[in-house]
């Protein structure tokens, strides 16, 4: 009788665990999104805005974006120029965000875009990294 009860109990616990939402099992830290982009000067200048969002539920002290101007050649996108790194210091378990706009003037023929690498940090530790890019010009 005890073995049957134990088996039934294990099945009940497993069934309840499978009913939990996927976000409970694998929490995410945030996201980086390209909020707008445009081409200027006949497609030679790319202008783009990005938003880095930190979700609540964990502690972080910094949101950071590093932007690169990229060109398309040799069958792929390549970093041609490091535009720079921008950050905002935070100190929260709650939600937070930062927005930043960039521009890149490509001196070469072909397509160009802006690529951003975003990081959510807690002091010296990187908790999450994500990438986003603008549409391309040219």
C-alpha positions, 0 to 999 in steps of 0.5 A: 500500500505504501508503494502505491501511495508513494508512486501516486504522490510522485505522479502528482508532484510531477504533474504539478511541476509540468503545469508551472509556466515556463518563465518560472523554470527559466527566468530572463533578466531583460531585453534589448530592442531597436526602437527606431532607425532611419537612413540619411545622406543618401543612405550613408548615415544610419541613425538608430535608437535602442532600449535596454530593459531590466526585469524585476526580481534580481539585483543589478547595478549597471545597464550598458550598451556598446555600439558598433558601425557595421558594413556588409561585405564578404557575405556577412556583417563586420564591425567597421567602427566602435561607436562607443559604450554608454551606461547608466548606474542603477541599484535596484531589484526592481525594473529599470531601463535605459535608452540611447540613440546612435549614428554611424556614417559609413565611408564605404559603398555597400550596406551599413547598420548599427549593432548594439551589445547590451549588458546587465551587470551587478557590480563586476559580474555580467548577469546577462548579455544581448544583441540587437541591430538596426535595419540597414542602409545602402 
